[in-house]
Amino acid sequence: MHKMCVVGVRTSWRTVADGEFFCPDCGGDRNYLRRTGRRRLTVLGVPLLSRGTAGPVLECSACRGHFGLDALDHPTTVRFSAMLRDAVHTVTLAVLAAGGTSSRAVRDTAVRAVRAAGFADCSEDQLLTLLAALAADTGRLTTTYDVVTGGYAGHNGLDPCGTALAIELHESLEPLAPHLAPAGRESLLLQAARIALADGSYTPAEREVLATVGAALMLRPADTARLLAAARTPS
């Protein structure tokens, strides 16, 4: 026999915003409604007395699940891909600024890394042009043009990883690091290390930049040192 609920609490929801987020239950990008609600005591299904507010919550448009606003801290798949692509690009430029671009092997390795990250149309000329612009902007990178090698270097007595460059690396990598598995963070550092090693051993300037990359990726100094040593061992 069906029993009627005489007394209960009903929540009346109101949508205040919408957008896209990574739904934890669906495991992918979905649209959401940001909703707030008011709870009311009901008697025989009729709302009577207020029982306070509910939410705000994010309601997934697909599974209808409700989640806290902290779900927005997780980037969407599209946003995550863009963050990773930009991080590889920033790290590559930092390593080139520290080690110079006179080596064909270094330039080729850098271009391959940036293309693999998602900039499929990236060319050597584009990277060199950007480095030239950064070198001219002395407030951002302490690189200089070497008239002998025709490359840009940051290891001729200037600070190879100055405050501006270190800040840029941290701004690019720190928001990404919490969303990368440990293996992903290590892979990003190893990729940078391979660019630096393409023309031989690390220079002091390259080591400094790579140490900054490791710190921004929230790797322990000991792990950074281990990975830099491992990158020097042929696989």
Salt bridges, closest charged atoms under 4 A:
GLU59 OE1 - ARG35 NH1 3.27
GLU59 OE2 - ARG64 NH1 3.32
GLU59 OE1 - HIS66 NE2 2.78
ASP108 OD1 - ARG104 NH1 3.45
GLU124 OE1 - ARG104 NH1 2.57
GLU124 OE2 - ARG107 NE 2.97
ASP137 OD2 - ARG140 NE 3.80
GLU168 OE1 - ARG140 NH2 2.92
GLU174 OE2 - HIS170 ND1 2.67
GLU186 OE2 - ARG226 NH2 3.22
ASP223 OD2 - ARG220 NE 3.06
ASP223 OD1 - ARG226 NH2 3.52
